[in-house]
Amino acid sequence: MTKILKGRSLSNGIVEGEAIVTKQPFSISAAFTFALIQKSKKCKVADRTHELYKKDVKDKILIFPYPIGTTTLGFVLLETIVRKMGPKAIVCEKGEPLMSSGAVAAEIFFDLKFPIIDQIDFSELEKIENNTIVKVNGDEGYIEIL
């Protein structure tokens, strides 16, 4: 049985993958910058303060309540998209413009789609178990739990 959670699309694209869920806010800059500098083939979370520390999020659907924004957030996300080393998509309760700017720039400049969906109540998102296969539809703004 599938379940659909409707939200708001912040960027286009449709992907399927394994969910990795955290109840903590997520800093993309703190989590991914080290992997980018090391030119790693994996994207292990480098933020020592986070419950996903040392977890590989490459090719996963990253689900968290909201991003911790920095001015470099969009650039870091863009670089992980272009290098194809980060998550496949992001789903959160409250997105923000700096995060979506990386995904929008990837589509405009590199023709790479990276869906981001927000405005889904996190009490619903946190029910998704890690490794559950989900489909993220950034074109229409929903996540489907398969």
C-alpha positions in Angstrom: 0.0 0.0 0.0 1.4 3.4 -0.9 0.8 6.6 0.9 1.1 10.1 -0.6 2.1 13.2 1.4 1.3 16.4 -0.4 3.6 19.4 0.0 5.1 22.3 -1.9 7.6 21.9 -4.7 10.7 24.0 -4.3 12.5 22.5 -7.3 11.7 20.1 -10.1 12.5 16.4 -10.7 11.2 13.0 -9.9 13.3 10.4 -8.2 13.0 7.2 -6.1 15.3 6.0 -3.4 15.8 4.9 0.1 14.8 7.4 2.8 17.2 8.5 5.5 15.3 10.4 8.2 16.6 12.6 11.0 14.6 14.4 13.6 17.3 17.1 13.9 17.6 20.2 11.8 20.2 19.7 9.1 23.1 21.9 8.1 24.0 21.0 4.5 27.1 23.2 4.7 28.4 21.5 7.9 27.5 18.1 6.7 28.8 18.0 3.1 31.7 20.5 2.8 34.3 18.0 4.1 33.3 15.3 1.6 33.5 17.9 -1.2 37.0 19.0 -0.1 38.2 15.4 0.1 36.7 14.7 -3.4 35.0 11.7 -1.8 32.8 9.3 -3.7 30.6 9.0 -0.7 28.8 11.8 1.2 29.2 11.0 4.8 27.8 13.5 7.2 30.7 15.4 8.7 28.8 17.4 11.3 29.9 15.8 14.6 26.9 17.3 16.5 24.4 15.5 14.3 22.7 12.1 14.8 23.6 11.2 11.2 27.3 11.8 11.8 29.4 9.4 9.6 26.2 8.2 7.8 26.5 8.1 4.0 23.6 10.0 2.4 24.7 9.5 -1.2 21.8 8.6 -3.4 19.3 8.7 -0.4 16.2 10.7 0.0 17.2 13.0 2.9 14.3 13.9 5.2 14.6 16.4 8.1 12.5 19.0 9.8 14.2 22.2 8.4 17.6 23.3 7.2 20.1 25.3 9.2 20.9 28.0 6.7 24.2 29.6 5.9 25.2 31.8 3.0 27.1 28.9 1.4 24.2 26.5 1.7 23.0 26.8 -2.0 26.6 26.5 -3.3 27.4 23.4 -1.3 24.2 21.7 -2.4 24.8 22.7 -6.0 28.3 21.2 -5.9 27.0 17.9 -4.4 24.4 17.8 -7.2 26.8 18.5 -10.0 29.3 15.9 -8.7 26.5 13.4 -8.2 27.8 12.6 -4.7 25.0 13.8 -2.4 21.4 12.8 -1.8 18.9 12.3 -4.6 16.3 14.7 -3.1 15.4 16.6 0.1 12.1 16.5 1.9 11.4 18.8 4.9 8.7 20.6 6.7 10.2 24.1 6.3 12.5 24.8 3.4 14.3 28.0 2.7 15.4 30.0 -0.4 19.2 29.4 0.0 18.7 25.7 0.0 16.4 25.7 -3.1 18.8 28.0 -4.9 21.4 25.2 -5.3 18.8 22.9 -6.9 17.4 25.6 -9.1 20.9 26.6 -10.3 21.7 22.9 -11.0 18.7 22.7 -13.3 19.4 26.1 -15.1 23.1 25.7 -15.6 23.7 22.0 -15.7 20.3 20.5 -16.7 20.3 18.4 -13.6 17.1 18.1 -11.6 17.1 17.8 -7.9 13.7 17.7 -6.2 13.1 19.5 -3.0 9.6 19.3 -1.3 8.6 21.2 1.8 5.4 22.1 3.7 4.7 18.5 4.9 4.1 18.2 8.6 7.1 16.6 10.2 5.0 14.5 12.4 4.1 12.6 9.2 7.6 12.6 7.8 9.2 11.2 10.9 6.9 8.1 10.6 8.9 7.1 7.5 11.4 4.4 8.5 15.0 4.6 7.3 15.6 2.5 4.1 11.9 2.7 3.1 11.7 3.3 -0.6 10.0 6.6 -1.5 9.3 8.6 -4.6 9.8 12.3 -4.6 7.9 14.2 -7.2 9.2 17.8 -7.3 7.2 18.5 -10.5 3.9 18.1 -8.6 5.0 18.6 -5.0 4.4 15.3 -3.2 6.3 12.3 -1.7 5.0 8.8 -2.2 5.9 6.1 0.4 6.1 2.9 -1.6 
